[in-house]
Amino acid sequence: MATLCSISGTLPEVPVVSRKSGNVYEKRLIEAYISENGTEPTTGAPLTNEDLLDIQGSHTVRPRPPELTSIPALLGAFQQEWDAMALELFTLQQNFAQARQELSTALYQNDAAVRVIARLTQERDAAREALKNIDVGVPAQATNGDAMHVDSAPLPEAVVQKIDTTQAGLMKTRRKRPVPAEWATADNISLFKPVTSLDTPCAERTFLDVRVSDNTALIGGRRGGAYTVQPSSGKLDAVVSEADSVTAGVWARSRVAVATSNGKVKIVENGQEVASFGAHSASVTALAVHPSGDILASVSSDRSYALYDMESNRLLTQVQASSDGHLLAAGGRDGQLQIFDIKSGTVGGVFELEGPAKAIVFSENGTWLATASEGSTNVSIWDLRKTGAEGLIHTLSVEHSIESLDWDYTAQYLLVGGSAGLTVKQYTKATKLWSEPLKASISSGSVGWGDSAQSIFSLDDKGTVAVLSIA
């Protein structure tokens, strides 16, 4: 049985077979191919002359086919071969011209797209530069800057009176108020260990606020919505939809105030939304409730803050905030901390931070303010009775970057939270010295004190709420 050459398709005169593939070749053709490429033509595998085996077969000369026994027949065969070659060449030229046209069109479209992208990028940069120079003159005007402008709309007289009454009542008792007997001591806090944890759907956490009356935590995240949590019982109730990107939240007595990345502020009571505000044109970065419980403040990246009357559910003015009833502190990405008089909206003082503000919290006695800058491991303690650089009275260092702060009610314990750890700093009034009763290696991006400082709540980026106390 004769086998044709795998290269020429004709009967080989000196046949050889490949050891690797078993294919048959004309010896002179395969050796020439190996010398040029070093591979087998049909499989592409490496091949040498040593891999070829001669095939012993009959060398009988076979006669030519009848159609090739005369010169006219040969000329006819040659003509057919030429016609086939010309037709194939024409087809190849046609395909080449079409491919060339398609390539030219694709290159033109790519060049046009690059030009459009360059123009849009230039227009975007010009728009950003223009926005930086725009002053906020009306509520809800969007800007990308960090400085805060004030709306001159005055507060209603009844609201101003409530602010003054609340401030006067608090100032009478704050300065000489004794520490409650049931309050945790430094020795107690030094023994705190994680005792309870609860996984929640609240991913990429943004805030934690604890209602100490029943140790119920309000938590929120950029994914997963907002929830009220009681880790001891495992109770978890949704406040807003999981589809909402929640950026801030705070307890307001029995009600809950939450803010979203689209600038909305929502008031929820008993699981029902009772009010919604859209004063801000950009993401709300912080919320705070006045000690009276009836005034809510919001700070936004649109360079404004807003005050709301929670009794009538209306916007009062738009001019993070923590408040002692009279002052509001707001920090920007420019590293400036501004102290506002919430009655008039005027700036009462400016403090220079290490960098963009990350956490701001007033002490309950209304005298001190604790701040931390983005990426910093230092907490700055400011005396609000002083201004400028003189206001910085102490700097506390921890071993982890700081993401949240919380004073306890007595203003002797400062809770410092970060993704890599949790620290408690204590100020002793008698000695005027700071100490560190607790340091724990637990991820605590957002932190808060429990009732009577007998427990600590923490929330990490995965949505896990942990409670630390004496086991």
GUDRENLO-681480 format. One record per residue (C-alpha): residue number from 1; x, y, z. Coordinates in Angstrom, 3 decimals, always signed. Example, Ala and Ser with C-alpha at 12.3 -4.5 7.8 and 13.67 -1.06 7.14 Angstrom:
residues 2
k:1; X:+12.300; Y:-4.500; Z:+7.800
k:2; X:+13.670; Y:-1.060; Z:+7.140
END
This chain:
residues 471
k:1; X:+0.000; Y:+0.000; Z:+0.000
k:2; X:+1.549; Y:+3.298; Z:-1.141
k:3; X:+1.417; Y:+6.422; Z:+1.038
k:4; X:+1.684; Y:+9.955; Z:-0.297
k:5; X:+4.191; Y:+12.541; Z:+0.959
k:6; X:+2.709; Y:+14.798; Z:+3.630
k:7; X:+4.406; Y:+17.848; Z:+2.038
k:8; X:+3.995; Y:+17.428; Z:-1.734
k:9; X:+0.964; Y:+15.163; Z:-1.784
k:10; X:+2.664; Y:+12.907; Z:-4.338
k:11; X:+4.049; Y:+9.425; Z:-4.149
k:12; X:+7.589; Y:+9.769; Z:-2.680
k:13; X:+10.538; Y:+8.372; Z:-4.560
k:14; X:+12.630; Y:+7.973; Z:-1.379
k:15; X:+10.069; Y:+7.723; Z:+1.429
k:16; X:+10.910; Y:+8.282; Z:+5.096
k:17; X:+8.681; Y:+8.229; Z:+8.175
k:18; X:+8.842; Y:+10.452; Z:+11.275
k:19; X:+9.465; Y:+8.624; Z:+14.552
k:20; X:+7.384; Y:+11.237; Z:+16.414
k:21; X:+4.257; Y:+11.582; Z:+14.280
k:22; X:+4.314; Y:+8.597; Z:+11.931
k:23; X:+3.855; Y:+10.858; Z:+8.891
k:24; X:+5.489; Y:+9.893; Z:+5.576
k:25; X:+7.636; Y:+12.384; Z:+3.654
k:26; X:+9.804; Y:+12.633; Z:+0.540
k:27; X:+13.297; Y:+12.450; Z:+2.027
k:28; X:+14.800; Y:+15.415; Z:+0.141
k:29; X:+11.811; Y:+17.624; Z:+0.975
k:30; X:+11.695; Y:+16.852; Z:+4.697
k:31; X:+15.465; Y:+17.193; Z:+5.126
k:32; X:+15.373; Y:+20.592; Z:+3.431
k:33; X:+12.505; Y:+21.642; Z:+5.699
k:34; X:+14.328; Y:+20.438; Z:+8.838
k:35; X:+17.522; Y:+22.290; Z:+7.913
k:36; X:+15.529; Y:+25.529; Z:+7.564
k:37; X:+13.004; Y:+25.252; Z:+10.446
k:38; X:+14.077; Y:+22.424; Z:+12.759
k:39; X:+10.461; Y:+21.312; Z:+13.225
k:40; X:+7.983; Y:+18.921; Z:+11.677
k:41; X:+5.755; Y:+20.671; Z:+9.096
k:42; X:+2.515; Y:+18.981; Z:+10.091
k:43; X:+2.740; Y:+19.187; Z:+13.921
k:44; X:+5.290; Y:+21.968; Z:+14.586
k:45; X:+7.178; Y:+19.701; Z:+17.035
k:46; X:+11.001; Y:+19.724; Z:+17.054
k:47; X:+12.436; Y:+17.240; Z:+14.497
k:48; X:+15.939; Y:+16.202; Z:+13.404
k:49; X:+17.249; Y:+14.012; Z:+10.618
k:50; X:+17.910; Y:+11.275; Z:+13.194
k:51; X:+14.162; Y:+11.109; Z:+13.817
k:52; X:+13.565; Y:+9.938; Z:+10.196
k:53; X:+13.410; Y:+6.264; Z:+9.251
k:54; X:+13.814; Y:+5.025; Z:+5.693
k:55; X:+10.930; Y:+2.986; Z:+4.337
k:56; X:+11.809; Y:-0.033; Z:+2.221
k:57; X:+9.340; Y:-0.463; Z:-0.628
k:58; X:+8.957; Y:-1.303; Z:-4.266
k:59; X:+10.932; Y:+0.849; Z:-6.719
k:60; X:+8.893; Y:-0.164; Z:-9.727
k:61; X:+8.555; Y:+2.747; Z:-12.154
k:62; X:+4.922; Y:+3.483; Z:-12.672
k:63; X:+3.744; Y:+4.821; Z:-16.013
k:64; X:+2.492; Y:+8.393; Z:-16.312
k:65; X:-1.252; Y:+8.996; Z:-16.302
k:66; X:-2.823; Y:+8.912; Z:-19.804
k:67; X:-3.600; Y:+12.628; Z:-19.725
k:68; X:+0.127; Y:+13.436; Z:-19.408
k:69; X:+1.451; Y:+11.252; Z:-22.240
k:70; X:+1.507; Y:+13.960; Z:-24.941
k:71; X:+2.757; Y:+17.530; Z:-25.297
k:72; X:-0.738; Y:+19.001; Z:-25.910
k:73; X:-1.996; Y:+17.219; Z:-22.775
k:74; X:+0.919; Y:+18.604; Z:-20.743
k:75; X:+0.300; Y:+22.103; Z:-22.090
k:76; X:-3.373; Y:+21.796; Z:-21.108
k:77; X:-2.407; Y:+20.717; Z:-17.589
k:78; X:+0.025; Y:+23.616; Z:-17.313
k:79; X:-2.719; Y:+26.025; Z:-18.469
k:80; X:-5.117; Y:+24.733; Z:-15.810
k:81; X:-2.437; Y:+25.132; Z:-13.121
k:82; X:-1.741; Y:+28.700; Z:-14.296
k:83; X:-5.434; Y:+29.611; Z:-14.303
k:84; X:-5.846; Y:+28.264; Z:-10.755
k:85; X:-2.778; Y:+30.197; Z:-9.600
k:86; X:-4.015; Y:+33.442; Z:-11.226
k:87; X:-7.423; Y:+33.046; Z:-9.622
k:88; X:-5.871; Y:+32.413; Z:-6.202
k:89; X:-3.583; Y:+35.451; Z:-6.615
k:90; X:-6.578; Y:+37.653; Z:-7.495
k:91; X:-8.446; Y:+36.459; Z:-4.415
k:92; X:-5.435; Y:+37.168; Z:-2.183
k:93; X:-5.072; Y:+40.682; Z:-3.618
k:94; X:-8.763; Y:+41.332; Z:-3.067
k:95; X:-8.582; Y:+40.170; Z:+0.591
k:96; X:-5.429; Y:+42.236; Z:+1.116
k:97; X:-7.108; Y:+45.407; Z:-0.191
k:98; X:-10.132; Y:+44.830; Z:+2.078
k:99; X:-7.949; Y:+44.252; Z:+5.170
k:100; X:-5.949; Y:+47.377; Z:+4.347
k:101; X:-9.147; Y:+49.443; Z:+4.120
k:102; X:-10.456; Y:+48.077; Z:+7.440
k:103; X:-7.125; Y:+48.825; Z:+9.154
k:104; X:-7.149; Y:+52.388; Z:+7.795
k:105; X:-10.685; Y:+52.933; Z:+9.124
k:106; X:-9.773; Y:+51.512; Z:+12.551
k:107; X:-6.717; Y:+53.756; Z:+12.827
k:108; X:-8.785; Y:+56.815; Z:+11.888
k:109; X:-11.425; Y:+55.971; Z:+14.522
k:110; X:-8.738; Y:+55.433; Z:+17.176
k:111; X:-7.134; Y:+58.787; Z:+16.364
k:112; X:-10.526; Y:+60.519; Z:+16.559
k:113; X:-11.272; Y:+58.851; Z:+19.925
k:114; X:-7.914; Y:+59.952; Z:+21.345
k:115; X:-8.599; Y:+63.535; Z:+20.252
k:116; X:-12.064; Y:+63.498; Z:+21.853
k:117; X:-10.704; Y:+62.086; Z:+25.125
k:118; X:-7.962; Y:+64.721; Z:+25.213
k:119; X:-10.502; Y:+67.509; Z:+24.654
k:120; X:-12.876; Y:+66.174; Z:+27.326
k:121; X:-10.018; Y:+65.809; Z:+29.803
k:122; X:-8.996; Y:+69.397; Z:+29.168
k:123; X:-12.590; Y:+70.605; Z:+29.633
k:124; X:-12.927; Y:+68.569; Z:+32.846
k:125; X:-9.744; Y:+70.053; Z:+34.316
k:126; X:-10.903; Y:+73.544; Z:+33.362
k:127; X:-14.295; Y:+72.918; Z:+35.002
k:128; X:-12.644; Y:+71.643; Z:+38.193
k:129; X:-10.442; Y:+74.720; Z:+38.341
k:130; X:-13.469; Y:+76.963; Z:+37.835
k:131; X:-15.424; Y:+75.159; Z:+40.575
k:132; X:-12.615; Y:+75.751; Z:+43.048
k:133; X:-13.055; Y:+79.475; Z:+42.574
k:134; X:-16.831; Y:+79.510; Z:+43.001
k:135; X:-18.160; Y:+80.864; Z:+46.301
k:136; X:-21.235; Y:+79.252; Z:+47.800
k:137; X:-23.862; Y:+81.997; Z:+47.818
k:138; X:-27.044; Y:+79.918; Z:+47.964
k:139; X:-27.947; Y:+76.616; Z:+49.628
k:140; X:-27.053; Y:+73.339; Z:+47.906
k:141; X:-24.610; Y:+74.845; Z:+45.403
k:142; X:-21.993; Y:+72.214; Z:+44.482
k:143; X:-18.287; Y:+72.889; Z:+44.711
k:144; X:-15.191; Y:+70.749; Z:+44.994
k:145; X:-13.225; Y:+72.917; Z:+47.413
k:146; X:-12.639; Y:+72.378; Z:+51.095
k:147; X:-13.158; Y:+75.831; Z:+52.567
k:148; X:-16.509; Y:+76.358; Z:+54.255
k:149; X:-18.750; Y:+79.332; Z:+53.427
k:150; X:-21.621; Y:+80.523; Z:+55.571
k:151; X:-25.212; Y:+81.270; Z:+54.630
k:152; X:-26.304; Y:+84.472; Z:+56.360
k:153; X:-29.874; Y:+83.251; Z:+56.951
k:154; X:-30.517; Y:+83.841; Z:+60.698
k:155; X:-31.934; Y:+81.186; Z:+62.986
k:156; X:-35.480; Y:+81.650; Z:+64.298
k:157; X:-35.643; Y:+83.381; Z:+67.691
k:158; X:-37.210; Y:+80.309; Z:+69.333
k:159; X:-34.294; Y:+78.139; Z:+68.179
k:160; X:-31.722; Y:+80.667; Z:+69.420
k:161; X:-33.464; Y:+80.775; Z:+72.794
k:162; X:-33.402; Y:+76.977; Z:+72.998
k:163; X:-29.653; Y:+76.970; Z:+72.261
k:164; X:-28.982; Y:+79.586; Z:+74.957
k:165; X:-31.158; Y:+77.800; Z:+77.534
k:166; X:-29.492; Y:+74.445; Z:+76.886
k:167; X:-26.011; Y:+75.943; Z:+77.056
k:168; X:-26.731; Y:+77.791; Z:+80.301
k:169; X:-28.180; Y:+74.676; Z:+81.917
k:170; X:-25.198; Y:+72.541; Z:+80.949
k:171; X:-22.566; Y:+75.063; Z:+81.968
k:172; X:-23.987; Y:+75.277; Z:+85.504
k:173; X:-23.273; Y:+71.623; Z:+86.211
k:174; X:-20.372; Y:+70.646; Z:+83.987
k:175; X:-17.278; Y:+72.107; Z:+85.594
k:176; X:-17.657; Y:+70.694; Z:+89.123
k:177; X:-19.745; Y:+67.634; Z:+88.341
k:178; X:-18.439; Y:+64.561; Z:+90.220
k:179; X:-17.753; Y:+61.273; Z:+88.487
k:180; X:-20.772; Y:+58.960; Z:+88.988
k:181; X:-20.210; Y:+56.127; Z:+91.451
k:182; X:-21.058; Y:+53.462; Z:+88.883
k:183; X:-18.493; Y:+54.769; Z:+86.382
k:184; X:-15.742; Y:+52.407; Z:+85.225
k:185; X:-12.314; Y:+52.944; Z:+86.753
k:186; X:-8.994; Y:+52.748; Z:+84.920
k:187; X:-8.391; Y:+49.365; Z:+86.570
k:188; X:-11.700; Y:+48.118; Z:+85.188
k:189; X:-10.903; Y:+49.346; Z:+81.678
k:190; X:-7.465; Y:+47.729; Z:+81.734
k:191; X:-9.228; Y:+44.349; Z:+82.032
k:192; X:-11.494; Y:+44.853; Z:+79.022
k:193; X:-11.535; Y:+41.938; Z:+76.568
k:194; X:-13.757; Y:+41.144; Z:+73.558
k:195; X:-16.824; Y:+39.391; Z:+74.997
k:196; X:-19.340; Y:+39.575; Z:+72.152
k:197; X:-19.214; Y:+39.971; Z:+68.375
k:198; X:-21.903; Y:+40.055; Z:+65.726
k:199; X:-21.487; Y:+39.955; Z:+61.939
k:200; X:-23.715; Y:+42.390; Z:+60.019
k:201; X:-24.280; Y:+43.140; Z:+56.304
k:202; X:-22.787; Y:+46.608; Z:+56.888
k:203; X:-19.613; Y:+46.493; Z:+54.731
k:204; X:-17.121; Y:+49.346; Z:+54.286
k:205; X:-18.201; Y:+50.841; Z:+57.620
k:206; X:-18.574; Y:+54.602; Z:+57.920
k:207; X:-19.840; Y:+55.246; Z:+61.467
k:208; X:-20.878; Y:+53.819; Z:+64.838
k:209; X:-22.959; Y:+55.673; Z:+67.448
k:210; X:-24.009; Y:+54.105; Z:+70.759
k:211; X:-27.209; Y:+54.954; Z:+72.654
k:212; X:-25.954; Y:+54.352; Z:+76.179
k:213; X:-29.425; Y:+54.107; Z:+77.742
k:214; X:-29.785; Y:+50.563; Z:+76.366
k:215; X:-26.371; Y:+49.919; Z:+74.752
k:216; X:-27.868; Y:+49.878; Z:+71.264
k:217; X:-25.437; Y:+50.731; Z:+68.469
k:218; X:-26.320; Y:+52.514; Z:+65.264
k:219; X:-23.984; Y:+51.451; Z:+62.433
k:220; X:-23.690; Y:+52.195; Z:+58.722
k:221; X:-21.522; Y:+51.512; Z:+55.709
k:222; X:-21.000; Y:+52.421; Z:+52.094
k:223; X:-22.350; Y:+48.980; Z:+51.244
k:224; X:-25.121; Y:+47.342; Z:+53.211
k:225; X:-27.174; Y:+50.291; Z:+54.493
k:226; X:-27.634; Y:+51.198; Z:+58.190
k:227; X:-28.748; Y:+49.112; Z:+61.189
k:228; X:-29.460; Y:+49.259; Z:+64.892
k:229; X:-27.612; Y:+46.501; Z:+66.745
k:230; X:-27.752; Y:+44.955; Z:+70.215
k:231; X:-24.766; Y:+42.574; Z:+70.213
k:232; X:-25.688; Y:+41.003; Z:+73.561
k:233; X:-28.975; Y:+39.668; Z:+72.188
k:234; X:-27.984; Y:+39.443; Z:+68.532
k:235; X:-30.846; Y:+41.765; Z:+67.551
k:236; X:-30.317; Y:+43.478; Z:+64.189
k:237; X:-32.848; Y:+45.881; Z:+62.637
k:238; X:-32.472; Y:+47.665; Z:+59.295
k:239; X:-32.828; Y:+51.457; Z:+59.295
k:240; X:-32.343; Y:+52.191; Z:+55.586
k:241; X:-32.088; Y:+50.006; Z:+52.493
k:242; X:-28.999; Y:+47.950; Z:+51.746
k:243; X:-28.874; Y:+49.701; Z:+48.371
k:244; X:-28.091; Y:+53.065; Z:+50.028
k:245; X:-24.483; Y:+54.145; Z:+50.563
k:246; X:-24.686; Y:+55.497; Z:+54.119
k:247; X:-21.973; Y:+57.997; Z:+55.093
k:248; X:-23.008; Y:+59.236; Z:+58.556
k:249; X:-25.517; Y:+58.521; Z:+61.311
k:250; X:-26.410; Y:+59.513; Z:+64.863
k:251; X:-28.989; Y:+58.798; Z:+67.568
k:252; X:-31.456; Y:+61.595; Z:+68.323
k:253; X:-33.228; Y:+60.222; Z:+71.415
k:254; X:-35.555; Y:+57.511; Z:+70.066
k:255; X:-35.073; Y:+58.642; Z:+66.485
k:256; X:-32.241; Y:+57.945; Z:+64.068
k:257; X:-30.655; Y:+60.393; Z:+61.614
k:258; X:-28.681; Y:+58.979; Z:+58.703
k:259; X:-27.021; Y:+60.581; Z:+55.680
k:260; X:-26.220; Y:+59.154; Z:+52.258
k:261; X:-23.569; Y:+59.742; Z:+49.622
k:262; X:-26.051; Y:+61.616; Z:+47.400
k:263; X:-26.456; Y:+64.372; Z:+50.019
k:264; X:-29.738; Y:+63.196; Z:+51.580
k:265; X:-30.400; Y:+63.361; Z:+55.326
k:266; X:-33.172; Y:+61.060; Z:+56.578
k:267; X:-34.940; Y:+60.921; Z:+59.951
k:268; X:-36.260; Y:+57.476; Z:+60.943
k:269; X:-38.487; Y:+56.672; Z:+63.917
k:270; X:-39.768; Y:+53.191; Z:+64.816
k:271; X:-38.563; Y:+51.871; Z:+61.478
k:272; X:-40.463; Y:+54.510; Z:+59.478
k:273; X:-38.945; Y:+57.444; Z:+57.600
k:274; X:-40.560; Y:+60.602; Z:+59.002
k:275; X:-38.507; Y:+63.250; Z:+57.174
k:276; X:-35.983; Y:+63.620; Z:+54.377
k:277; X:-33.803; Y:+66.635; Z:+53.542
k:278; X:-31.870; Y:+67.410; Z:+50.363
k:279; X:-30.063; Y:+70.606; Z:+51.298
k:280; X:-26.636; Y:+69.331; Z:+50.241
k:281; X:-25.518; Y:+68.776; Z:+46.666
k:282; X:-22.688; Y:+66.400; Z:+47.570
k:283; X:-21.991; Y:+63.598; Z:+50.033
k:284; X:-22.752; Y:+64.335; Z:+53.696
k:285; X:-19.623; Y:+63.591; Z:+55.727
k:286; X:-20.857; Y:+63.989; Z:+59.321
k:287; X:-23.964; Y:+64.438; Z:+61.499
k:288; X:-24.337; Y:+65.724; Z:+65.062
k:289; X:-27.273; Y:+66.265; Z:+67.409
k:290; X:-27.560; Y:+69.295; Z:+69.684
k:291; X:-27.731; Y:+68.448; Z:+73.410
k:292; X:-31.343; Y:+69.621; Z:+73.414
k:293; X:-32.099; Y:+66.693; Z:+71.096
k:294; X:-34.150; Y:+68.908; Z:+68.762
k:295; X:-31.499; Y:+70.352; Z:+66.428
k:296; X:-29.529; Y:+68.305; Z:+63.905
k:297; X:-26.373; Y:+69.489; Z:+62.119
k:298; X:-24.955; Y:+68.065; Z:+58.897
k:299; X:-21.634; Y:+68.763; Z:+57.183
k:300; X:-21.089; Y:+68.068; Z:+53.488
k:301; X:-18.256; Y:+68.010; Z:+50.989
k:302; X:-20.139; Y:+70.753; Z:+49.100
k:303; X:-18.481; Y:+73.258; Z:+51.509
k:304; X:-21.536; Y:+73.917; Z:+53.665
k:305; X:-23.158; Y:+72.840; Z:+56.894
k:306; X:-26.898; Y:+72.776; Z:+57.595
k:307; X:-29.056; Y:+72.915; Z:+60.722
k:308; X:-32.463; Y:+71.208; Z:+60.974
k:309; X:-35.333; Y:+71.545; Z:+63.462
k:310; X:-36.268; Y:+67.971; Z:+64.357
k:311; X:-39.505; Y:+68.999; Z:+66.067
k:312; X:-40.984; Y:+70.509; Z:+62.910
k:313; X:-38.789; Y:+68.515; Z:+60.491
k:314; X:-37.609; Y:+71.574; Z:+58.550
k:315; X:-34.340; Y:+73.097; Z:+57.368
k:316; X:-33.291; Y:+76.035; Z:+59.567
k:317; X:-30.228; Y:+77.332; Z:+57.765
k:318; X:-27.390; Y:+76.214; Z:+55.591
k:319; X:-24.203; Y:+77.922; Z:+56.301
k:320; X:-18.034; Y:+67.397; Z:+61.754
k:321; X:-19.491; Y:+68.003; Z:+63.641
k:322; X:-19.824; Y:+67.687; Z:+67.347
k:323; X:-21.511; Y:+70.409; Z:+69.385
k:324; X:-21.536; Y:+71.548; Z:+72.998
k:325; X:-24.798; Y:+73.375; Z:+72.384
k:326; X:-23.159; Y:+76.626; Z:+71.346
k:327; X:-20.232; Y:+75.754; Z:+69.078
k:328; X:-19.842; Y:+73.575; Z:+66.030
k:329; X:-16.469; Y:+72.310; Z:+64.779
k:330; X:-15.818; Y:+71.449; Z:+61.148
k:331; X:-12.569; Y:+70.286; Z:+59.580
k:332; X:-11.690; Y:+70.339; Z:+55.890
k:333; X:-9.225; Y:+68.628; Z:+53.605
k:334; X:-7.105; Y:+71.779; Z:+53.678
k:335; X:-6.089; Y:+70.929; Z:+57.273
k:336; X:-8.062; Y:+73.795; Z:+58.854
k:337; X:-10.383; Y:+73.226; Z:+61.809
k:338; X:-12.982; Y:+76.000; Z:+62.072
k:339; X:-15.109; Y:+76.649; Z:+65.166
k:340; X:-18.537; Y:+78.151; Z:+64.366
k:341; X:-21.036; Y:+79.921; Z:+66.583
k:342; X:-24.181; Y:+78.087; Z:+65.490
k:343; X:-26.465; Y:+80.999; Z:+66.453
k:344; X:-24.828; Y:+83.498; Z:+64.116
k:345; X:-22.865; Y:+81.238; Z:+61.786
k:346; X:-19.688; Y:+83.279; Z:+62.357
k:347; X:-16.254; Y:+81.678; Z:+62.678
k:348; X:-15.072; Y:+81.900; Z:+66.267
k:349; X:-11.646; Y:+80.342; Z:+65.812
k:350; X:-9.374; Y:+78.450; Z:+63.426
k:351; X:-6.918; Y:+75.679; Z:+64.338
k:352; X:-4.290; Y:+74.247; Z:+61.988
k:353; X:-4.215; Y:+70.423; Z:+61.861
k:354; X:-1.426; Y:+68.142; Z:+60.611
k:355; X:-3.473; Y:+67.308; Z:+57.505
k:356; X:-7.041; Y:+66.665; Z:+56.299
k:357; X:-9.393; Y:+66.202; Z:+59.272
k:358; X:-10.305; Y:+62.561; Z:+59.984
k:359; X:-12.002; Y:+62.670; Z:+63.404
k:360; X:-13.365; Y:+65.508; Z:+65.584
k:361; X:-15.068; Y:+65.207; Z:+68.976
k:362; X:-15.868; Y:+67.653; Z:+71.806
k:363; X:-15.354; Y:+66.624; Z:+75.409
k:364; X:-18.617; Y:+66.656; Z:+77.366
k:365; X:-17.384; Y:+69.438; Z:+79.637
k:366; X:-17.385; Y:+71.805; Z:+76.649
k:367; X:-13.768; Y:+72.858; Z:+77.143
k:368; X:-11.657; Y:+70.452; Z:+75.107
k:369; X:-11.744; Y:+69.267; Z:+71.540
k:370; X:-9.916; Y:+66.149; Z:+70.299
k:371; X:-8.923; Y:+65.864; Z:+66.641
k:372; X:-7.011; Y:+63.462; Z:+64.406
k:373; X:-5.735; Y:+63.992; Z:+60.879
k:374; X:-5.960; Y:+61.527; Z:+58.024
k:375; X:-3.280; Y:+58.828; Z:+58.253
k:376; X:-1.918; Y:+60.231; Z:+61.539
k:377; X:-1.068; Y:+58.340; Z:+64.747
k:378; X:-1.392; Y:+61.484; Z:+66.884
k:379; X:-4.413; Y:+62.933; Z:+68.690
k:380; X:-4.411; Y:+66.689; Z:+69.188
k:381; X:-6.143; Y:+68.071; Z:+72.304
k:382; X:-7.324; Y:+71.671; Z:+71.901
k:383; X:-8.461; Y:+74.128; Z:+74.584
k:384; X:-11.445; Y:+76.019; Z:+73.138
k:385; X:-10.780; Y:+78.952; Z:+75.435
k:386; X:-7.661; Y:+79.739; Z:+73.410
k:387; X:-7.129; Y:+80.484; Z:+69.730
k:388; X:-4.632; Y:+79.532; Z:+67.034
k:389; X:-1.494; Y:+77.584; Z:+67.931
k:390; X:-1.951; Y:+78.421; Z:+71.641
k:391; X:-5.053; Y:+76.238; Z:+71.660
k:392; X:-3.030; Y:+73.024; Z:+71.222
k:393; X:-2.398; Y:+71.891; Z:+74.788
k:394; X:-1.404; Y:+68.264; Z:+74.313
k:395; X:-0.562; Y:+65.658; Z:+71.662
k:396; X:-1.231; Y:+61.992; Z:+72.340
k:397; X:+0.477; Y:+59.256; Z:+70.321
k:398; X:-0.835; Y:+55.748; Z:+69.620
k:399; X:+0.659; Y:+52.813; Z:+67.736
k:400; X:-1.910; Y:+52.735; Z:+64.922
k:401; X:-3.400; Y:+55.160; Z:+62.434
k:402; X:-6.514; Y:+56.881; Z:+63.806
k:403; X:-9.961; Y:+56.673; Z:+62.212
k:404; X:-12.365; Y:+57.602; Z:+65.044
k:405; X:-12.468; Y:+59.212; Z:+68.503
k:406; X:-14.970; Y:+59.267; Z:+71.382
k:407; X:-14.887; Y:+60.974; Z:+74.793
k:408; X:-16.741; Y:+59.412; Z:+77.671
k:409; X:-19.346; Y:+61.413; Z:+79.649
k:410; X:-16.863; Y:+62.361; Z:+82.386
k:411; X:-14.250; Y:+63.632; Z:+79.890
k:412; X:-11.522; Y:+61.578; Z:+81.573
k:413; X:-11.355; Y:+58.739; Z:+78.994
k:414; X:-10.641; Y:+59.256; Z:+75.298
k:415; X:-11.311; Y:+56.244; Z:+73.084
k:416; X:-9.097; Y:+56.034; Z:+69.976
k:417; X:-10.025; Y:+53.597; Z:+67.208
k:418; X:-8.226; Y:+52.444; Z:+64.078
k:419; X:-8.230; Y:+49.528; Z:+61.652
k:420; X:-5.116; Y:+48.115; Z:+63.346
k:421; X:-5.987; Y:+48.669; Z:+66.995
k:422; X:-7.935; Y:+50.311; Z:+69.807
k:423; X:-6.529; Y:+52.508; Z:+72.598
k:424; X:-7.957; Y:+54.251; Z:+75.667
k:425; X:-6.214; Y:+57.380; Z:+76.957
k:426; X:-7.019; Y:+58.677; Z:+80.473
k:427; X:-6.599; Y:+62.231; Z:+81.791
k:428; X:-6.205; Y:+62.514; Z:+85.551
k:429; X:-7.296; Y:+65.953; Z:+86.691
k:430; X:-5.441; Y:+65.824; Z:+90.002
k:431; X:-2.037; Y:+65.226; Z:+88.418
k:432; X:-2.862; Y:+66.732; Z:+84.998
k:433; X:-1.202; Y:+63.719; Z:+83.382
k:434; X:-2.258; Y:+61.310; Z:+80.667
k:435; X:-2.031; Y:+57.518; Z:+80.924
k:436; X:-3.000; Y:+54.535; Z:+78.782
k:437; X:-5.124; Y:+51.980; Z:+80.666
k:438; X:-6.010; Y:+49.905; Z:+77.587
k:439; X:-4.420; Y:+48.931; Z:+74.287
k:440; X:-5.996; Y:+46.157; Z:+72.214
k:441; X:-5.075; Y:+44.685; Z:+68.824
k:442; X:-8.591; Y:+44.642; Z:+67.433
k:443; X:-9.771; Y:+46.242; Z:+64.213
k:444; X:-11.877; Y:+49.191; Z:+65.371
k:445; X:-12.429; Y:+51.637; Z:+62.544
k:446; X:-15.401; Y:+53.159; Z:+64.398
k:447; X:-15.685; Y:+53.156; Z:+68.209
k:448; X:-18.031; Y:+54.280; Z:+70.987
k:449; X:-18.464; Y:+54.039; Z:+74.758
k:450; X:-21.195; Y:+51.942; Z:+76.338
k:451; X:-23.226; Y:+52.808; Z:+79.435
k:452; X:-21.125; Y:+54.210; Z:+82.315
k:453; X:-17.948; Y:+53.420; Z:+80.315
k:454; X:-18.450; Y:+49.799; Z:+81.385
k:455; X:-18.064; Y:+48.611; Z:+77.766
k:456; X:-16.627; Y:+49.623; Z:+74.426
k:457; X:-18.293; Y:+49.107; Z:+71.043
k:458; X:-16.286; Y:+48.778; Z:+67.824
k:459; X:-17.122; Y:+48.294; Z:+64.151
k:460; X:-14.648; Y:+47.072; Z:+61.507
k:461; X:-14.696; Y:+47.381; Z:+57.716
k:462; X:-16.230; Y:+43.913; Z:+57.291
k:463; X:-19.303; Y:+44.888; Z:+59.310
k:464; X:-18.455; Y:+43.028; Z:+62.521
k:465; X:-19.622; Y:+44.712; Z:+65.725
k:466; X:-17.559; Y:+43.772; Z:+68.800
k:467; X:-18.110; Y:+44.630; Z:+72.471
k:468; X:-15.225; Y:+44.839; Z:+74.947
k:469; X:-15.802; Y:+44.696; Z:+78.679
k:470; X:-14.758; Y:+42.771; Z:+81.759
k:471; X:-15.362; Y:+39.102; Z:+80.950
END
